[in-house]
Every structure is written in structure tokens, then in C-alpha cells.
Amino acid sequence: MGTTKHSITYYITLFIIKLKGLKKDFSRAPIDYKKIRKEDIHHPKGKFLKQNSESPFKILKTSITEVKSENTSNKLLIFVHGGAFISGPSKIHWDSIKFIAKQTNHVIWMCDYPKAPEHQITEISNNIDAVYAAALNKYKSNQISLIGDSVGGTLVTALTQRLIINNSQIPHKLILISPVMDASLTNLEIDKVDKVDPMLSKQGVLSAKKMCAGNIDLKNEMISPLYGSFANFPKTVLFMAENDITYPDQKLAATKLTEANVKVEIIDGKGMPHIWPYLPVMKEAKLALNEVVTSLNKTL
């Protein structure tokens, strides 16, 4: 089996992740959500985002920042950020939105939804449902795409499952970046990956999931969409990361999507950490984010 050659910037990125102590932060139970939230940015910074974003508006308890570029069309990208349900959005999310806005003609809605432990999955899910319903008041379903990283991927996948169950209009496309598919983290492969994951650790992530789940079982599809159906899903682009504790469950989700005859494109990041397409500096991340843009610019 051949080894994958990585860029110098890949190793620089891993060094920065180690220097920031992310693995240590995600090894604590209970997780120190207040410390992790120190990286949160709730309002966009930088000239481009300030010039191209509307004042936030509220849908229930979710703050929506609408970002438009000069070439905006009648297409909407609903951006649901990750952060283990306890934090976010962060600088990497805003930077990714800036890149996508410049390279596509989509209006982007950044969804800053309520977080755990103050708010739990039932309320968070109701907020995501309400955001999508509001989008349908302004756009046709085939003009709407959803993108979610980490637990943002959880939320947009679970939303799509609920829409299908309720015979509602589903979005044109899903883009899932290192989605968390099973909040219970009971997959036996996870313990092996935990040893090589430079960013996340099972102990802290599981602690965050429990804070979010409240009285709901961790395997409920609202927080663990792996246990729901993938039948009739729209075109889905799935970015997986090999050195990521959520990878074993992403592989299971990829199998379920394929078995359900969903039109799915899988980008398997060899040696990549969690949410790698959004990571700054890394050459591999820039190439992956270009793939996101390419996918959004496709008509089908």
C-alpha cells in the first residue's frame, strides 16, 4: 500500500493545531465550552465581509448573516457551521464564506444557531427547520443548497431526513464536510483513530454531545443521522478525513448513501484532519475548497 505525499503546508498546519492545544481541549470531560468559545466570531470581520454582508436578522434564536457578492444570482447557500454544538462560528468559517462568495454567485446565509449546554438538540433542530422554511419563502427548493461542517453536517443531514419524512421540498444539493454522523461515538474503530487524530478526542466530543442531547438518546437520528434513512436524498458531496475520529461513521454514511442510490461524490482526505477543507495555510485545504466551489457552480 503506497503512502500519500503531503505538502509542506500540511505539516505546518498539523504543527499549528498541536501548538494551539486543540487535542488537549477536546480530551476534557466535561468539555470546557467557555474556553473553546473564546475563538467565536459572531459578526464578520474584514473589508470584504463587512461590505458584502447585510445586517443580521433573526429566525427564532438563530442569527442569520446574509453575504452577497457583486455577481449574486437567485441561488442560496445555507451555511451551517460546526463547533461540537457548543461553539462557533469561528474565523475559519467566515474565511470560507468569503472564498465561496467570491468564487460563486450564491447568496450565503451564515446560520449562527443557539448552542449547548444552554440550548439542546430539539430546540436547535427547530431553529434549523425554521431557517429552511424561511428560505423556501424566498427561493425555490432547487435554488437552495446546504453546506455543513462537523455538527453543521449533522444538522443539515438530519434536516434533510425530516423534510423527506414530511414530504417537504428538499434542497438541490448537500455539501458535508467531516460531518458527525453518530453522536454516540460507539463505533469500535474510533478508538484507533483517536490515537492519530491531531484535533479531536472522543472523551471531550462525547461530553459535548451529551450536553446537547439532553434527555434524547444519543442514537436518535435528530443528533445521529446515521440511524435515519438516506433514501431520496439530493445530490450529496461528502468530504471525509482519514485522521478524524468521526471518519469511521462517515464511511458508514457513505455506504448508506450509495446503497440508497443517492448521487454522491466522496472526497476521501488521506491523512487529513477534521474539517480539513476549511483549514488555513494548507495547500490540500485550498484544493478541497475549490472543489466545493466547483460543485456549487455546477448546474446539476
Order of alpha helices (4+ residues) and beta strands (2+ residues): alpha-alpha-alpha-alpha-beta-beta-beta-alpha-beta-alpha-beta-alpha-beta-alpha-alpha-beta-alpha-beta-alpha
